[in-house]
Amino acid sequence: MEEVGPSMDLIFRRNKLASDDLMKTALKQPAQLKAKKTKNVTQDVFGTKLARVHLGRQNIHTLQTRKMKGLRRSKEQNGQDEQMDDANQHLAMLGRFCRSIRRTADPITVAIRYSSNVNPVIASLAELNSKSSVAKWMRSGKQLVQKYTASPWEERVTMLEQLAMSLGVDHDKLSSAVDRYVANKDASAERLARRVSVASTPQYVRLFQTIGNIEGGVKFICDLRADILAMISKSRSSQLEAVKPFEETLQEMLSLWFSVGLLHLDRLTWQSPSDLLLKVAEFEAVHPVRHWGDIKRRVGHNRRCFIFTHPAMPREPLVVLHVALMDHIGDNIQEIIRQIETDDHLHEADANTAIFYSISSTQKGLKGIDLGNLLIKRVVGELQRDLPHIVNFSTLSPIPGFRQWLLGQVKQERSAQNGADLFDSDLLSSLRSSLNASSDEETVTLFKSAVESNDVQQFEALKPVLMHLCAKYLYVVKRRGYAVDPVANFHLRNGAELYRLNWMADNSARGIKNSFGMMVNYRYVLPDVETNSNRYLSDQTVAVHDNVRSLLKGNKVSGAGQ
């Protein structure tokens, strides 16, 4: 497209920025302005149609001058004062529009300032810049918090889209800074590089830094990111162009604010404030709390409950870790979360093992920020200091995705009938014998029927096969090189080893639904943690104990591990 002078996209909004007559006048100038109108009219995030006209910046003044001359001639020839007054109003509006364009190279911001469809709070934020006072930023930040908090979900989504687009990166400013850096980097590289860094920072960074200084502001930003993550999960990819960088920027900010040096480690007991205990119970994601007796049990004898808190979010648990003190590596969740008399007789001095049996994040807005790993490491240090006789550290963890994965593999096996990796010859032979099937096809059909049921007796008959397949799921099956199971991936990244599978360790409805009742131990061998973590992250090597490795070998279906 031919341009005169520096070019930019102007966004005209019919009946919003100027009258139809003025719009027509502007669009009738292609020969004079050497500009073209795009054929497509797109639907923007504000629900209004945009007609895009590519104009040379120098020609904005030309359009104003020619329009004024034409109006003067019209007045002299026809003596129509009314037309002059009306035209002056239109011209004044166009003048304000053009002055806005000179102030900013961002067409979305210009459109936001003049669109009646934009939330007034967002429109006022779009007026802010680096020269705006701290008080103005603070006042606008408080208005955003109040308006957003009081808005329904649909309006929140619109506000987030508008906010991401109106306070993003000023690309003309960034381009200018980059050009200066490239042209003069030998003379003043550091200073110019700093300007590039500043220019590449979205304006909403300063907005949220300001909100972070307001009482309750950090919690607001945390909740805001949770809303953005929910919005992203429900949005089309075309809608994420502006919002995804917005979310990533918030994650970076929250990662700095929630660094380990700013987090407080607290142990909860039955004497802790009831509101904290209640929040811990409400956010328990692994083993739901049924009543106050459960809570008392989980903070009582031979138990520990640790939480991370942040000074900007007082009395708000961020991550919760439940620990059981035992004399062995636990293999059944019921003996941990229920009242077991034999466990009550165990003195803490006789315990040598700490079992991490539940870890829950309470803030969806902190997703992707590695607080769980930090909490486990801090708790290990705390236990070593207070209980030096604790030498074993292990989890008793659920396997949330195993059954769903297995059902998907069985369906694939039946439809493809091509020996997909699920069933090798030894496994298929063992299954045929266990299920009294007459053919391989019937074996797969009967196996599918069994794993779709909730019949524990059928599961018992298939125990060796199911344990082998579960070991395969945890150790072999990968997504982008890492364990497909989210709990496995979390602990392996932290440096734990895949230690042992436990049959019917969780016979609750949830345990049966997720993994046929199986649970797994991830053991933290402290001298090996750093090496295990580095190997897993660098070359996807899983640290695995012989307990699990034996389930994958040739004798895998002849007997069952514990």
HUTA-V209245 format. One record per residue. N is the residue number from 1. RES is the residue in one letter. PHI is phi as a letter, one per 20 degrees, with the letter a starting at -180 (999 if undefined). Layout:
n->N res->RES phi->PHI
n->N res->RES phi->PHI
This chain:
n->1 res->M phi->999
n->2 res->E phi->f
n->3 res->E phi->c
n->4 res->V phi->d
n->5 res->G phi->m
n->6 res->P phi->g
n->7 res->S phi->d
n->8 res->M phi->a
n->9 res->D phi->e
n->10 res->L phi->d
n->11 res->I phi->d
n->12 res->F phi->e
n->13 res->R phi->d
n->14 res->R phi->g
n->15 res->N phi->m
n->16 res->K phi->d
n->17 res->L phi->e
n->18 res->A phi->b
n->19 res->S phi->f
n->20 res->D phi->f
n->21 res->D phi->f
n->22 res->L phi->f
n->23 res->M phi->f
n->24 res->K phi->f
n->25 res->T phi->f
n->26 res->A phi->f
n->27 res->L phi->e
n->28 res->K phi->e
n->29 res->Q phi->d
n->30 res->P phi->f
n->31 res->A phi->f
n->32 res->Q phi->f
n->33 res->L phi->e
n->34 res->K phi->l
n->35 res->A phi->c
n->36 res->K phi->c
n->37 res->K phi->e
n->38 res->T phi->f
n->39 res->K phi->f
n->40 res->N phi->e
n->41 res->V phi->d
n->42 res->T phi->e
n->43 res->Q phi->e
n->44 res->D phi->e
n->45 res->V phi->f
n->46 res->F phi->e
n->47 res->G phi->n
n->48 res->T phi->d
n->49 res->K phi->e
n->50 res->L phi->d
n->51 res->A phi->d
n->52 res->R phi->e
n->53 res->V phi->c
n->54 res->H phi->e
n->55 res->L phi->c
n->56 res->G phi->f
n->57 res->R phi->f
n->58 res->Q phi->f
n->59 res->N phi->e
n->60 res->I phi->f
n->61 res->H phi->f
n->62 res->T phi->g
n->63 res->L phi->f
n->64 res->Q phi->f
n->65 res->T phi->f
n->66 res->R phi->f
n->67 res->K phi->f
n->68 res->M phi->f
n->69 res->K phi->f
n->70 res->G phi->f
n->71 res->L phi->f
n->72 res->R phi->f
n->73 res->R phi->f
n->74 res->S phi->f
n->75 res->K phi->f
n->76 res->E phi->f
n->77 res->Q phi->f
n->78 res->N phi->d
n->79 res->G phi->m
n->80 res->Q phi->e
n->81 res->D phi->f
n->82 res->E phi->f
n->83 res->Q phi->f
n->84 res->M phi->f
n->85 res->D phi->f
n->86 res->D phi->f
n->87 res->A phi->f
n->88 res->N phi->f
n->89 res->Q phi->f
n->90 res->H phi->f
n->91 res->L phi->f
n->92 res->A phi->f
n->93 res->M phi->f
n->94 res->L phi->f
n->95 res->G phi->f
n->96 res->R phi->f
n->97 res->F phi->f
n->98 res->C phi->f
n->99 res->R phi->f
n->100 res->S phi->f
n->101 res->I phi->f
n->102 res->R phi->f
n->103 res->R phi->f
n->104 res->T phi->b
n->105 res->A phi->e
n->106 res->D phi->e
n->107 res->P phi->f
n->108 res->I phi->f
n->109 res->T phi->f
n->110 res->V phi->g
n->111 res->A phi->f
n->112 res->I phi->f
n->113 res->R phi->f
n->114 res->Y phi->d
n->115 res->S phi->e
n->116 res->S phi->f
n->117 res->N phi->e
n->118 res->V phi->e
n->119 res->N phi->g
n->120 res->P phi->g
n->121 res->V phi->f
n->122 res->I phi->f
n->123 res->A phi->f
n->124 res->S phi->f
n->125 res->L phi->f
n->126 res->A phi->f
n->127 res->E phi->e
n->128 res->L phi->f
n->129 res->N phi->b
n->130 res->S phi->f
n->131 res->K phi->e
n->132 res->S phi->f
n->133 res->S phi->f
n->134 res->V phi->f
n->135 res->A phi->f
n->136 res->K phi->f
n->137 res->W phi->f
n->138 res->M phi->f
n->139 res->R phi->f
n->140 res->S phi->f
n->141 res->G phi->f
n->142 res->K phi->f
n->143 res->Q phi->f
n->144 res->L phi->f
n->145 res->V phi->g
n->146 res->Q phi->f
n->147 res->K phi->f
n->148 res->Y phi->f
n->149 res->T phi->f
n->150 res->A phi->e
n->151 res->S phi->e
n->152 res->P phi->f
n->153 res->W phi->g
n->154 res->E phi->f
n->155 res->E phi->f
n->156 res->R phi->f
n->157 res->V phi->g
n->158 res->T phi->f
n->159 res->M phi->f
n->160 res->L phi->f
n->161 res->E phi->f
n->162 res->Q phi->f
n->163 res->L phi->f
n->164 res->A phi->f
n->165 res->M phi->e
n->166 res->S phi->e
n->167 res->L phi->d
n->168 res->G phi->e
n->169 res->V phi->f
n->170 res->D phi->e
n->171 res->H phi->f
n->172 res->D phi->f
n->173 res->K phi->f
n->174 res->L phi->f
n->175 res->S phi->f
n->176 res->S phi->f
n->177 res->A phi->f
n->178 res->V phi->f
n->179 res->D phi->f
n->180 res->R phi->f
n->181 res->Y phi->f
n->182 res->V phi->f
n->183 res->A phi->f
n->184 res->N phi->c
n->185 res->K phi->f
n->186 res->D phi->f
n->187 res->A phi->e
n->188 res->S phi->b
n->189 res->A phi->f
n->190 res->E phi->f
n->191 res->R phi->f
n->192 res->L phi->f
n->193 res->A phi->f
n->194 res->R phi->f
n->195 res->R phi->f
n->196 res->V phi->f
n->197 res->S phi->f
n->198 res->V phi->f
n->199 res->A phi->f
n->200 res->S phi->e
n->201 res->T phi->e
n->202 res->P phi->g
n->203 res->Q phi->f
n->204 res->Y phi->f
n->205 res->V phi->f
n->206 res->R phi->f
n->207 res->L phi->g
n->208 res->F phi->f
n->209 res->Q phi->f
n->210 res->T phi->f
n->211 res->I phi->f
n->212 res->G phi->f
n->213 res->N phi->e
n->214 res->I phi->e
n->215 res->E phi->g
n->216 res->G phi->n
n->217 res->G phi->f
n->218 res->V phi->f
n->219 res->K phi->f
n->220 res->F phi->f
n->221 res->I phi->f
n->222 res->C phi->f
n->223 res->D phi->f
n->224 res->L phi->f
n->225 res->R phi->f
n->226 res->A phi->f
n->227 res->D phi->f
n->228 res->I phi->f
n->229 res->L phi->f
n->230 res->A phi->f
n->231 res->M phi->f
n->232 res->I phi->f
n->233 res->S phi->f
n->234 res->K phi->d
n->235 res->S phi->e
n->236 res->R phi->f
n->237 res->S phi->g
n->238 res->S phi->f
n->239 res->Q phi->e
n->240 res->L phi->e
n->241 res->E phi->g
n->242 res->A phi->e
n->243 res->V phi->f
n->244 res->K phi->f
n->245 res->P phi->f
n->246 res->F phi->g
n->247 res->E phi->f
n->248 res->E phi->f
n->249 res->T phi->f
n->250 res->L phi->f
n->251 res->Q phi->f
n->252 res->E phi->f
n->253 res->M phi->f
n->254 res->L phi->f
n->255 res->S phi->f
n->256 res->L phi->f
n->257 res->W phi->f
n->258 res->F phi->d
n->259 res->S phi->f
n->260 res->V phi->f
n->261 res->G phi->f
n->262 res->L phi->d
n->263 res->L phi->e
n->264 res->H phi->d
n->265 res->L phi->e
n->266 res->D phi->c
n->267 res->R phi->d
n->268 res->L phi->e
n->269 res->T phi->c
n->270 res->W phi->f
n->271 res->Q phi->e
n->272 res->S phi->f
n->273 res->P phi->g
n->274 res->S phi->f
n->275 res->D phi->f
n->276 res->L phi->f
n->277 res->L phi->f
n->278 res->L phi->f
n->279 res->K phi->f
n->280 res->V phi->f
n->281 res->A phi->f
n->282 res->E phi->f
n->283 res->F phi->e
n->284 res->E phi->f
n->285 res->A phi->d
n->286 res->V phi->e
n->287 res->H phi->c
n->288 res->P phi->g
n->289 res->V phi->e
n->290 res->R phi->e
n->291 res->H phi->a
n->292 res->W phi->f
n->293 res->G phi->f
n->294 res->D phi->f
n->295 res->I phi->f
n->296 res->K phi->f
n->297 res->R phi->f
n->298 res->R phi->f
n->299 res->V phi->d
n->300 res->G phi->e
n->301 res->H phi->f
n->302 res->N phi->m
n->303 res->R phi->c
n->304 res->R phi->c
n->305 res->C phi->c
n->306 res->F phi->d
n->307 res->I phi->c
n->308 res->F phi->e
n->309 res->T phi->c
n->310 res->H phi->c
n->311 res->P phi->f
n->312 res->A phi->e
n->313 res->M phi->c
n->314 res->P phi->f
n->315 res->R phi->l
n->316 res->E phi->c
n->317 res->P phi->f
n->318 res->L phi->e
n->319 res->V phi->c
n->320 res->V phi->c
n->321 res->L phi->c
n->322 res->H phi->d
n->323 res->V phi->c
n->324 res->A phi->d
n->325 res->L phi->e
n->326 res->M phi->c
n->327 res->D phi->d
n->328 res->H phi->b
n->329 res->I phi->f
n->330 res->G phi->f
n->331 res->D phi->c
n->332 res->N phi->b
n->333 res->I phi->f
n->334 res->Q phi->f
n->335 res->E phi->f
n->336 res->I phi->e
n->337 res->I phi->e
n->338 res->R phi->d
n->339 res->Q phi->f
n->340 res->I phi->d
n->341 res->E phi->f
n->342 res->T phi->f
n->343 res->D phi->f
n->344 res->D phi->f
n->345 res->H phi->e
n->346 res->L phi->f
n->347 res->H phi->e
n->348 res->E phi->g
n->349 res->A phi->f
n->350 res->D phi->e
n->351 res->A phi->f
n->352 res->N phi->c
n->353 res->T phi->c
n->354 res->A phi->d
n->355 res->I phi->d
n->356 res->F phi->e
n->357 res->Y phi->d
n->358 res->S phi->a
n->359 res->I phi->c
n->360 res->S phi->c
n->361 res->S phi->e
n->362 res->T phi->e
n->363 res->Q phi->d
n->364 res->K phi->f
n->365 res->G phi->f
n->366 res->L phi->e
n->367 res->K phi->g
n->368 res->G phi->n
n->369 res->I phi->d
n->370 res->D phi->f
n->371 res->L phi->f
n->372 res->G phi->f
n->373 res->N phi->f
n->374 res->L phi->f
n->375 res->L phi->f
n->376 res->I phi->g
n->377 res->K phi->f
n->378 res->R phi->f
n->379 res->V phi->f
n->380 res->V phi->g
n->381 res->G phi->f
n->382 res->E phi->f
n->383 res->L phi->f
n->384 res->Q phi->f
n->385 res->R phi->f
n->386 res->D phi->e
n->387 res->L phi->c
n->388 res->P phi->f
n->389 res->H phi->f
n->390 res->I phi->e
n->391 res->V phi->d
n->392 res->N phi->d
n->393 res->F phi->c
n->394 res->S phi->b
n->395 res->T phi->d
n->396 res->L phi->c
n->397 res->S phi->d
n->398 res->P phi->f
n->399 res->I phi->c
n->400 res->P phi->f
n->401 res->G phi->d
n->402 res->F phi->f
n->403 res->R phi->f
n->404 res->Q phi->f
n->405 res->W phi->f
n->406 res->L phi->f
n->407 res->L phi->f
n->408 res->G phi->f
n->409 res->Q phi->f
n->410 res->V phi->f
n->411 res->K phi->f
n->412 res->Q phi->f
n->413 res->E phi->f
n->414 res->R phi->f
n->415 res->S phi->f
n->416 res->A phi->e
n->417 res->Q phi->l
n->418 res->N phi->c
n->419 res->G phi->m
n->420 res->A phi->g
n->421 res->D phi->g
n->422 res->L phi->f
n->423 res->F phi->d
n->424 res->D phi->e
n->425 res->S phi->f
n->426 res->D phi->f
n->427 res->L phi->f
n->428 res->L phi->f
n->429 res->S phi->f
n->430 res->S phi->f
n->431 res->L phi->f
n->432 res->R phi->g
n->433 res->S phi->f
n->434 res->S phi->f
n->435 res->L phi->e
n->436 res->N phi->l
n->437 res->A phi->e
n->438 res->S phi->e
n->439 res->S phi->b
n->440 res->D phi->f
n->441 res->E phi->f
n->442 res->E phi->f
n->443 res->T phi->g
n->444 res->V phi->f
n->445 res->T phi->f
n->446 res->L phi->f
n->447 res->F phi->f
n->448 res->K phi->f
n->449 res->S phi->f
n->450 res->A phi->f
n->451 res->V phi->f
n->452 res->E phi->e
n->453 res->S phi->e
n->454 res->N phi->d
n->455 res->D phi->e
n->456 res->V phi->f
n->457 res->Q phi->f
n->458 res->Q phi->f
n->459 res->F phi->f
n->460 res->E phi->f
n->461 res->A phi->f
n->462 res->L phi->d
n->463 res->K phi->g
n->464 res->P phi->g
n->465 res->V phi->f
n->466 res->L phi->f
n->467 res->M phi->f
n->468 res->H phi->f
n->469 res->L phi->f
n->470 res->C phi->f
n->471 res->A phi->f
n->472 res->K phi->f
n->473 res->Y phi->f
n->474 res->L phi->f
n->475 res->Y phi->e
n->476 res->V phi->d
n->477 res->V phi->f
n->478 res->K phi->c
n->479 res->R phi->c
n->480 res->R phi->l
n->481 res->G phi->n
n->482 res->Y phi->d
n->483 res->A phi->g
n->484 res->V phi->f
n->485 res->D phi->f
n->486 res->P phi->f
n->487 res->V phi->f
n->488 res->A phi->f
n->489 res->N phi->f
n->490 res->F phi->f
n->491 res->H phi->f
n->492 res->L phi->f
n->493 res->R phi->f
n->494 res->N phi->f
n->495 res->G phi->o
n->496 res->A phi->f
n->497 res->E phi->d
n->498 res->L phi->f
n->499 res->Y phi->e
n->500 res->R phi->a
n->501 res->L phi->e
n->502 res->N phi->c
n->503 res->W phi->f
n->504 res->M phi->l
n->505 res->A phi->f
n->506 res->D phi->c
n->507 res->N phi->e
n->508 res->S phi->f
n->509 res->A phi->g
n->510 res->R phi->f
n->511 res->G phi->f
n->512 res->I phi->f
n->513 res->K phi->f
n->514 res->N phi->e
n->515 res->S phi->b
n->516 res->F phi->l
n->517 res->G phi->n
n->518 res->M phi->f
n->519 res->M phi->c
n->520 res->V phi->c
n->521 res->N phi->e
n->522 res->Y phi->d
n->523 res->R phi->e
n->524 res->Y phi->e
n->525 res->V phi->e
n->526 res->L phi->g
n->527 res->P phi->f
n->528 res->D phi->d
n->529 res->V phi->g
n->530 res->E phi->f
n->531 res->T phi->f
n->532 res->N phi->g
n->533 res->S phi->f
n->534 res->N phi->f
n->535 res->R phi->f
n->536 res->Y phi->f
n->537 res->L phi->f
n->538 res->S phi->e
n->539 res->D phi->c
n->540 res->Q phi->m
n->541 res->T phi->e
n->542 res->V phi->e
n->543 res->A phi->f
n->544 res->V phi->c
n->545 res->H phi->e
n->546 res->D phi->f
n->547 res->N phi->g
n->548 res->V phi->e
n->549 res->R phi->g
n->550 res->S phi->f
n->551 res->L phi->f
n->552 res->L phi->e
n->553 res->K phi->e
n->554 res->G phi->f
n->555 res->N phi->e
n->556 res->K phi->f
n->557 res->V phi->d
n->558 res->S phi->e
n->559 res->G phi->b
n->560 res->A phi->d
n->561 res->G phi->f
n->562 res->Q phi->f
